[in-house]
Amino acid sequence: MSGPQSYEYVIIGGGIHGTCLANYLLVEGEYSHRDLCLVEPREQLLASLETKARQCGMRTLRSTFVHHIGTEPFSLESFAEGAGREDELVSTENYPNRPTLELFLDHARYVIDRRGIDECHLQSRATGVTSTAAGDRLEVQTDAGSLEARHVVLAVGLGGSRTVPTWGRSLPDDAPLVHVWDEEFDPTTAAKFAGPTFVVGGGITAGQLACNLSEHTDVTLLSRHDLEIELTEADPYWINWRHIKQEIHTLPPGSKARLDRIRAARNDATIPPYVERRLDEARDCDDLEIRRGEITSAHATDDGLLVRFDDDTTEKNAQVVLATGLDPVPEHPFVESVAESLSLERGAGGFPVLDDRTLAWRGTDGMDSSVYVSGALAEPSVGPFARNIVGARRVAERLLASRAGGGSEKAPPAFRGKS
């Protein structure tokens, strides 16, 4: 009787990070499709990205045209030119062009088809990772059976549960309170609500969602703070690996000091200028109101929610759409399960303690495991852009360098364009 199918790499998660890593391993690492398995429960790779983008009304990416899942920096630009879609590379003041969502997704599908990445896709959900009996490999449990791997990469996204304010947790299930990242959330349905709609949040997701809904109904964007405008998620120099080594890797692994430095560098809960302009246009047309404050209580009625704000004003027959983010990724149940079953070390905030050179998750015995992480989980080593597309490329470079036994210092042309 044959055992579980064996791979060099099992990548858990088929979003931007998992798909980008698979592509790099196939192209730059020269692995074959038989060497890789990409475990993703959705029918298509990148399905979660596309769903979330459409749920919040994203039109363009915040990242520049050189950030995508391909290995060649100018691949997306060449794809646009070849298809006569240069107008979908959106001009941005004092910044390289940014792709529309449709152009980015079409290019990603082109890369997936060209490299045959779908051949690596196992449509299933990973449920655990343990050591094999011999101790020389890892066993990945999935709903479709077990897999063996020499290396496992966790590319599980931002987190699990949606962040819901205290006042919303006791409302009945049929109350008009939804989260933008709920799988069943449909902005078209939300736009048809008869009463006033409040979008709660102060970042780019809330801004895009408020703009999208305001095209169909009256909306109030409710933020606890004045809207802060930042073009990028962090200063561009944080893309440079040498800068990351100097500013982060000199601090103790697993330390709170690392997380503090990264959080200070990230422009979280900010809105880029092009979304600010959309908000201003909607407000000028009296389709949208921007209000500073927060909801302190809410009660369900037959016609909607009766909500009370921190200034003691109330609104009746209301609908609330939360754009309040997700729980921290270290709290993801799957991440906690893997850490416990393999005795992996966790530092401040519950983040994995990694080998900064290879991004291998260190065991509690001080030895590097064969588990690697990408995305927000890798922030303590990859820095404030870890969760972004460029973060996936950084992780891919680390994986390839570790297999070659060295460390590449090459930086991608993150802000270089054709004249």
Buried (B, 14 or more C-beta within 10 A) or exposed (E): EEEBBBBBBBBBBBBBBBBBBBBBBBBEBEBEBEBBBBBBBBEBBBBBBBBBBBBBBBBBBBBBBBBBBBBEBBBBBEBBEEEEBEEBBBEBEEBBBBBBBBBBBBBBBBBBEEBEBBBBBBBBBBBBBBBBEEEEBBBBBBEEEBBBBBBBBBBBBBBBEBBBBEBBEEBEEEBBBBBBBEEEBEBEEBBEBEBBBBBBBBBBBBBBBBBBBBBBBEBBBBBEEEBBEBBBBBBBEBBBBEBBBEBBBEBEBBBEEBBEBBEEBBBBBBBBBBBBEBBEEBBEEEBBBBEBBBBBEBBBEEEBBBBBBEEEEEBEBBBBBBBBBBBBBBBBEBBBBBBEBBEBBBBBBBBBBBBBBBBBBBBEEEEBBBBBBBBBBBBBBBBBBBBBBBBBBBBBBBBBBBBEEEBEEEBBEBEEBEE
